[in-house]
Amino acid sequence: MIRFAAVALFAMACPSPMFAQSEAGSRPAIGDTVTTPTGLRYLFAKQGSGPKPETGSVMSIHGIGRFTDGREFWNTRTENAPYQYRLGVDRVIRGFEEGMREVREGDRIIIFMKPELAYGARGNRDIPPNTALVFDYEILSVKPFAPGGASRDSTSSTSPQPGAGRVPIRIETQYGNIEAYLDSGRAPITVTNFLHYVDGHLYDSASFFRTVTLENQPNDSVKIQVIQGGKARSKQGFPEIPLERTNVTGLTHVNGTLSMARSGPDTGTDQFSIMIGDQPALDFGGKRNKDGQGFAAFGQVTSGWDVIKKIQAQPANGQYVTMPVTILKIVRR
């Protein structure tokens, strides 16, 4: 951590006269702190000359999240996996949305968020309730958003390109490989999120840990058949994403569909399921989840059914596999 960042963290958590306040309406000088009407505080460590994002812009961002004592809980640079974000479209914490409206491509901005602009009284899996946070963001690129989900001049071969059609992947497990494609044209948000985990190697040493069969869901009036996997719990993931409902994408839960797991709407992260047989109860309006919003279908298996069936048949305690099946890695093909 460079000295400037350390000074900035201290200064923002403990405001003092060491940084002057920027005049309202002007672009602040590097090192000047700005306090917005909501109580968000930020300063620029670097200023770029690239475009300023507008609602719908696709932003590629490196970020580091820290507690006010300097402890780190999130870092996209660890696996060199920048966060892809659509301004005003993707569901994020309030302070991030507000801060991203102040930047340009090439900027590095440090933002201090009081709890109500971060995760509030609820907290999340890694953040205790009522916790103030400090984020250090570098804005790598800002692209205009094109219909179909792709930025009009996106040419990166290492980032997903929603709208480009199908992205082939391979799920390598201890029992063999499963091949599939992701439908980036119709489920761009979910595919972009999934590929963040793939490209960041967060599915390395992951597992299929759940098998749902007709026999192990006695308390469910609407029964399904799936296997479910996800990253190792010890690995830091990415923020939750909006739910891409099947009545919007046109994708449905048929045999072999990849689907993003969730609890409430807009809570999907890394866990995903593979359908075994058609599962219309998981589509929008289906009865498996009481909220009726369904789940986000985003891909389709093309081979590896022997592996899927073997995973489904593993001994389980209820629905949870006694010895989870190792996902060695998931890669693009």
N, C-alpha and C positions, 0 to 999 in steps of 0.2 A: 504494500500500500504506500503510495507516494506521500511525501510530507504535506503537499497541498491538501490532499483529500483528508488527511488526519486533522489538519487545522480547520478545514471546512466542517467536518463532522462536529468538532468541539464548538465551533462558533455558532453553528445552527442550532445545536442542542442547548447551548447556553448563550443566548444573544448578548453581544457586547458592542461597544462603539468601534471595535477593530475593523468592521466593514461598514461603509456608508450605505444608506438606503438610496436605491435608484429612484429617480423621478418617475411618477406615474406616466404611462404612455410611451416612454422612451425605451430603447433596447439597452438594458443595463450593461455597464462595463464589466469586464472579467473581474470576479472577486466581490462585486457589489451584491449584497443580499436584497431580495425583494420579498415583501409580505403582501399577499393578495387579500381581498376582502374576506375570503373563507378562512384565512389563517394559514394557508400554505406558504412556506418559505423556501426560496430557492436562490441559487447563485450559479453563474456560468464559470466553469474551469477552462473552457475553450469555446470559441465561437466560430462557426462555419459560415459559408456564404451560399449554401445550397438553398433549395426551395423550402418554403414554410408549408407544413401540412395543412390540408383542409379536411373537412369531414369526408370520410371515405378513403383518404390517402392510405397507402400501404407503407408502413414504416418498418425498417429493420433496425433493431436496437440491441446493443450489448448493455447488460445491466448487472449491478451488484446491489444486493439488499443487505442492510446491516441494522442491528439494534443500536440504540444511541450510545452504548458502551463500546461500540466498534466490532462486536461479534458479528460474523457474516452468516447469513442463512440462505442466500441465493446468489449464484454467480454464473452467468451464461458463458463467461470466458473459460471456465474450468474445462468444458468440453467443446469450446469454440462453436456454440450453437446459439446464434443471435435469436432474439425474440421477434417474431413477426406480428404486427399489430395493425388493425384498421381503425383509424381515428374515428371515434363517434359511433362505431359499429360493434366492435368486440366489447364484451362485458369485462370491465376492469374496476379496480378500486378508484374512488373519486379523485384522490390526489394525483394518481398517474394520468388520468384523463385530462385534468386541469393542467398539469405540468407539460404534457405533450403539445398543448396548444400554444406554448410559449417558445418552442424551439424551431430551429432550422436544421436541414441536413448538414452534418459536420460538427454540430454543437456537442459539447459535453456539459451536462447539467447535473447539479447535486440538489436534491429535493429533501426537505425535512417535512414529514407528514405527522401531524398530531393524530391520535387514535381514530377520531371520527372521519378523517380523510383516508385512513388506511383500512384496517380490518375491524375497527370499532369494538363494541362490547362482546361480539361473538368470537373474535379471533379466527384462526383457522388451524389446520393441522400442525403448522410449525410456528405460529405466532400466538402468544398468549393474549387473552382479552385485554382491551384498553392499553395497547402498546404503541408508543410513538416509534416511527421508523425513519431511517435515512436511506435514500436510494441515489446511486451514482449511475447515470445513463449516458451512453454515447450514441448519437443518432447516426447510424451508418448510411442509411439511404431513405429518401422519401419519394415514393412513386405515386402517380395518379392512379386511381382505381378504375378498371375497365369493366363493363358488363361481362358477367361470367366469372368474375373473381380474380382475374389476373391483372397485374400492373402492366400498362401498355408497352413499356420498354424493358420488362424484366428479361434478363438473359442469363442469370446465374444458373449454373448446372448443379450447384450444391444446395439449392433451396427449392421447395416445392413450387410448382407453377399451376395454381388452380385455373381451370378453364382449358388446360392443355390436353385434357382427356384422361387417360388411364396411366397410373404410376405402378409398374410391376414391383412386387416385393417378394422376399422369401423369409419365412419364419423357420429358423433352424432350431430343432429341439433335440433332446437326448434320444428320441425315438425316430428321428428322421425329419424331413423337411415338408413344410406346407407352403405352396406357392399361391399367390393371390394378386389381385390388382386393386388399387385404390381409385375411386371415382372422384378425381380432383375437379372435374367440371361441374358436378352436381352437388358435391359436399365439400366446398373449398375450405371452410373453417375447420371442419373435423380432420380432413386430410392434412392440412397445414400443421395442425397440432400434432397429429400422429407422427408425421415426418420430423418434427422437432425432436421427438423422443428417439426415433430411428437414427437420425443424423448425429444426435448427441450421444449415441451409444448407451442410452438409458435403459434399453431392453436387453443389453448384455447381461447374462446371468439373471434374467428375470424368470418368471414361472407361469405355468397354467396351474392355478391353485383351486379352481372350483369346477365341479361337474354337476350339471342339473339334468336329472333324468326323470322319467315319469314316476319312478318309484320313490324318489327322495324329497318330494315336496308335498307331504300329506296335508299341510294346512293351507295350501293354495288352491282355490277353486278354478283358477285359470293356470293350466300347466304349460311349461315350455321345455325345450331341450337345447342346451347350449353348453359350451365350455368357456371358461373365463380366465383371462390372464392379465398380467400387469408387471410393471417394473418392480425391482426390489424396494421395499419400504425405506431402506436406508439412503436411497438416492433422492436428492432434491429434484422435484418436478417443476412444471410450469403452471402459470395461473389457470384457473378454471375457464372453460370456453362456453359460448352460447350454444344452446341446443338447436341443431339443424333438423327440424321436424320433417317427417317423411311426406307430409302433405305439401311441403314446400319444395323438397328436393326431387320428389317423384320416385325415390328409391324405396324399396320395401324389404321386409325381412323374410327372405326366401332361403332355401337350403344353401348353406355356405356363405351367407352374408356376414361381413364383419360389421359389428355395431359397437358404438361407444357406450360403455357402462356409465351409470350416473346414480345419484340419489335423488335430489330435487332437480328441477329444470335448471339448466345453465351451470351444472356442477361437474361436467365431464373433464377428466384430466388424462390419465395414462391407461386405465383399465379398459379392456375391450372383450367382446364375446364373439364366438363363431356359432352361427345357427346350425343346428342339426335337424333337418327337416324345415318346412315352412313354418314361420312363427308370426302370423298376422297380429297376434295379441300384443306384439312389441311395436307395431306401427302407430302413428298418430290416431287417437280415438280407440286404441286397443284397451283391453281391460286388465292387462297384467299389472300395470302401475295405476294406482287410484287416481292420479292427476290427469290421466287420459292423454298426456302429451307424447307418449311413446318414447322411442330412443332414436339416436342418429345412426342410420345405416350409411356406410361410407366405402364399402369395398366388397369383393367377391372372391372366394376361394376358387382356384382353377385346378389344383392337384394336391394330393396328400391326404386323401380321405382315410387311408389306412391308419395314418398317424392320428388324425382327429378321433377316429373310433377307439383307438387304443387309449388315448387320453381320457375319453369319456368313460371308459370301462375301468379306470383305476379305482382301487379301494378308497372309500371316503368315509369321513365322520360327518354324517348328514350330507351336506353338499360340498364340504371342503376336503380336498384330496389329502389323504393321510401323508403321502410323500409327494409334494408338489412336483410336477414335471418341469424340468429345467428348460427354459428358452435360452439357448446358447447365445443367440443374437437375432436381430431382425435387420435385414439389409435391403437396399434397392437392388433390382436385377437389371 
